[in-house]
Amino acid sequence: MRRTLCLWIALMGCDSTSSPEDDASVDSGADAVVRADASCDPAAPQVTGTLDFPDSVTPSDWATLEIRLIADGETGFARTHDVREISFPFAYDVGGGLGFRETPNWEVVAFLTNRSDADTPDASEPTLRASVTFACDQCGSGCGGSQSIELVAIDCGETPCGVGEYCLLECLCCGAPSDEPPASRGTCLPIPAGCSSEVLCECDDLESGLCEEAEDRVLRPCA
């Protein structure tokens, strides 16, 4: 009977030597607990990439960099980094391990904070965020795997633009000459469907103005 059972397990792709202790694992770092139903479970959701804040943000003013992978309003995975021990741009990762999840739709959020118990950012804290969708198993077991997301903010006046957005920077200096620096207004707009930031200036549906692809922005000078 045991030989038959082990043969069946081998055909299913599982490790017949697994023990109850293998059914769940805890990341020794700051990642959240990852549940795994068996040693043959597929990869859990994971996001890796590079993140960087705009020039208007001074990371050294903050204590920690918090990274969250969130689904249905609840944090599934978390990472915490001491700002004094890292540099920007920063190569990050969050999530991973074993065990599918039920939902394919997640959000990766990175923010700087001085709060010791921060789980989500408040309005005053520099924040980067992006949506991410994971592939689901066709048999209905769940969703997981690894995705690469670049979290790089774009300077756009008082409010930085996030992933999937570009900056429309409009000059407000029309009128009499002045010794003061020209005033401008920045607005973050979604990159049109079918376009990407790598070829932003080739998009047909951008706002009118002077396109600067390297800065992910469109300048609209005074007429």
C-alpha positions as CSV (number, residue, x, y, z in Angstrom):
1,M,0.0,0.0,0.0
2,R,2.8,2.4,0.9
3,R,4.6,1.7,-2.5
4,T,1.3,2.5,-4.3
5,L,0.8,5.7,-2.3
6,C,4.3,6.9,-3.0
7,L,4.0,6.2,-6.7
8,W,0.8,8.2,-6.8
9,I,2.5,11.1,-5.0
10,A,5.4,11.0,-7.4
11,L,3.1,11.1,-10.4
12,M,1.4,14.2,-8.9
13,G,4.8,15.9,-8.7
14,C,4.9,16.2,-4.9
15,D,7.7,15.3,-2.5
16,S,6.7,12.1,-0.6
17,T,9.2,13.0,2.1
18,S,7.3,16.2,3.2
19,S,6.3,16.5,6.7
20,P,3.6,18.6,8.5
21,E,6.4,21.1,9.4
22,D,6.8,21.7,5.6
23,D,3.1,22.8,5.3
24,A,3.8,26.4,6.3
25,S,6.8,28.7,6.3
26,V,7.7,32.0,7.9
27,D,10.1,34.4,6.2
28,S,13.0,35.0,8.5
29,G,13.0,38.6,7.2
30,A,10.1,41.1,7.3
31,D,7.9,39.2,4.9
32,A,4.5,38.2,6.2
33,V,3.7,34.6,7.0
34,V,3.3,32.5,3.8
35,R,0.8,29.6,3.9
36,A,1.7,26.5,1.9
37,D,-0.7,23.6,1.7
38,A,2.1,21.2,0.5
39,S,5.6,21.1,-0.6
40,C,4.5,20.9,-4.2
41,D,2.5,24.2,-4.0
42,P,3.2,26.7,-6.8
43,A,4.8,30.1,-6.3
44,A,2.9,32.7,-4.3
45,P,2.5,36.3,-5.6
46,Q,5.8,38.2,-5.7
47,V,6.8,41.6,-7.1
48,T,10.4,42.7,-7.8
49,G,11.8,45.7,-9.5
50,T,13.4,49.1,-8.9
51,L,11.8,52.0,-7.0
52,D,12.8,55.6,-6.7
53,F,11.2,58.8,-5.5
54,P,11.2,62.1,-7.3
55,D,14.0,64.7,-6.7
56,S,11.6,66.7,-4.5
57,V,11.7,63.9,-1.9
58,T,14.6,63.6,0.5
59,P,14.6,60.0,1.7
60,S,17.0,60.8,4.6
61,D,14.2,62.8,6.2
62,W,12.4,59.5,6.9
63,A,13.1,56.5,9.0
64,T,12.0,53.5,7.0
65,L,10.9,52.4,3.6
66,E,7.8,50.3,3.8
67,I,6.7,48.0,1.0
68,R,3.4,46.2,0.9
69,L,1.6,43.8,-1.5
70,I,-2.1,44.3,-0.9
71,A,-5.2,42.4,-2.1
72,D,-8.8,43.2,-1.2
73,G,-7.7,46.0,1.1
74,E,-5.5,43.6,3.3
75,T,-1.8,43.4,3.4
76,G,-0.6,40.0,2.1
77,F,3.1,40.6,2.2
78,A,5.3,43.2,3.8
79,R,8.9,44.4,3.8
80,T,10.6,47.1,6.0
81,H,14.0,48.7,5.2
82,D,16.0,51.1,7.3
83,V,16.5,54.2,5.1
84,R,20.0,54.6,6.6
85,E,21.0,51.2,5.2
86,I,19.8,51.5,1.6
87,S,20.3,53.8,-1.4
88,F,18.1,55.0,-4.2
89,P,17.2,53.8,-6.8
90,F,16.5,50.7,-4.7
91,A,16.1,47.1,-6.0
92,Y,13.1,45.8,-4.0
93,D,11.2,42.5,-3.7
94,V,8.1,41.7,-1.7
95,G,6.1,38.5,-1.5
96,G,7.1,35.1,-2.8
97,G,7.3,31.7,-1.1
98,L,4.8,28.9,-1.7
99,G,1.1,28.9,-1.9
100,F,-1.4,30.3,-4.5
101,R,-3.8,33.1,-3.5
102,E,-7.5,33.3,-4.5
103,T,-7.4,36.7,-6.2
104,P,-5.3,37.8,-9.2
105,N,-5.5,41.5,-8.6
106,W,-3.1,43.1,-6.2
107,E,-1.4,46.5,-5.5
108,V,2.2,47.1,-4.7
109,V,2.7,50.1,-2.4
110,A,6.0,51.7,-1.3
111,F,6.2,54.6,1.1
112,L,8.5,56.5,3.4
113,T,7.5,57.0,7.0
114,N,8.6,58.0,10.5
115,R,5.9,56.0,12.1
116,S,7.0,52.7,13.8
117,D,3.7,50.9,13.3
118,A,2.8,52.1,9.8
119,D,1.0,49.5,7.6
120,T,-0.5,51.8,5.0
121,P,0.7,55.4,4.1
122,D,-1.0,58.5,5.2
123,A,-1.4,61.6,2.9
124,S,1.7,63.3,4.1
125,E,4.1,60.4,3.3
126,P,5.8,60.0,-0.1
127,T,4.2,57.1,-1.8
128,L,4.6,55.0,-4.9
129,R,2.0,52.5,-6.0
130,A,1.0,50.3,-9.0
131,S,-1.6,47.7,-9.8
132,V,-0.4,44.2,-10.6
133,T,-2.3,41.1,-12.0
134,F,-1.1,37.6,-11.4
135,A,-1.8,34.6,-13.6
136,C,-4.3,32.1,-12.3
137,D,-4.1,28.3,-12.5
138,Q,-6.6,27.0,-15.1
139,C,-7.7,24.3,-12.7
140,G,-9.0,26.9,-10.3
141,S,-6.3,26.3,-7.6
142,G,-5.5,30.0,-7.3
143,C,-3.2,32.8,-8.6
144,G,0.5,33.5,-8.1
145,G,3.9,33.8,-9.7
146,S,6.4,36.7,-10.0
147,Q,5.9,40.1,-11.7
148,S,8.5,42.8,-12.4
149,I,7.2,46.4,-11.6
150,E,9.3,49.6,-11.8
151,L,8.1,52.1,-9.2
152,V,9.7,55.3,-10.3
153,A,7.9,58.6,-9.6
154,I,7.9,61.6,-12.0
155,D,8.3,65.1,-10.8
156,C,5.2,67.1,-11.7
157,G,4.9,70.2,-9.6
158,E,3.7,69.6,-6.1
159,T,2.4,66.1,-6.7
160,P,4.6,63.4,-8.3
161,C,3.1,61.1,-10.9
162,G,3.1,57.4,-10.5
163,V,3.4,54.3,-12.7
164,G,1.3,54.5,-15.8
165,E,1.0,58.3,-15.7
166,Y,2.7,61.2,-17.5
167,C,3.0,64.9,-16.4
168,L,1.3,67.8,-18.2
169,L,3.3,70.9,-17.1
170,E,1.5,74.1,-18.0
171,C,3.2,77.5,-17.9
172,L,1.2,80.1,-15.9
173,C,3.7,83.0,-16.6
174,C,1.7,84.7,-19.3
175,G,1.6,88.5,-19.0
176,A,4.1,91.1,-18.0
177,P,7.8,90.2,-17.7
178,S,9.0,89.4,-14.1
179,D,12.2,88.6,-12.3
180,E,10.4,85.8,-10.4
181,P,10.8,82.2,-11.6
182,P,8.0,81.2,-14.1
183,A,5.0,79.7,-12.4
184,S,3.7,76.4,-13.7
185,R,0.9,73.9,-12.9
186,G,1.5,70.1,-13.0
187,T,-1.2,67.6,-13.7
188,C,-0.8,63.8,-13.7
189,L,-2.6,62.1,-16.5
190,P,-2.9,58.4,-17.4
191,I,-0.8,57.3,-20.3
192,P,-3.2,56.5,-23.2
193,A,-4.2,52.9,-23.8
194,G,-1.8,51.2,-26.2
195,C,1.1,53.5,-25.3
196,S,4.0,53.2,-22.9
197,S,6.4,55.6,-21.2
198,E,9.3,54.2,-23.3
199,V,7.8,55.6,-26.5
200,L,5.6,58.3,-24.9
201,C,6.1,60.9,-27.6
202,E,4.8,58.5,-30.3
203,C,1.4,58.3,-28.7
204,D,-1.4,60.0,-30.6
205,D,-3.7,60.9,-27.7
206,L,-1.3,63.0,-25.5
207,E,-2.2,66.5,-24.5
208,S,-0.8,69.1,-26.9
209,G,2.6,70.6,-26.1
210,L,6.3,69.9,-26.2
211,C,6.8,66.2,-25.4
212,E,9.9,65.3,-23.3
213,E,10.1,61.5,-23.4
214,A,13.1,61.3,-21.0
215,E,11.1,63.1,-18.3
216,D,7.7,61.5,-19.1
217,R,6.1,64.8,-19.5
218,V,4.5,67.3,-21.9
219,L,5.3,71.0,-21.6
220,R,2.7,73.5,-22.5
221,P,4.3,77.0,-22.8
222,C,2.5,80.3,-22.9
223,A,1.1,81.1,-26.3
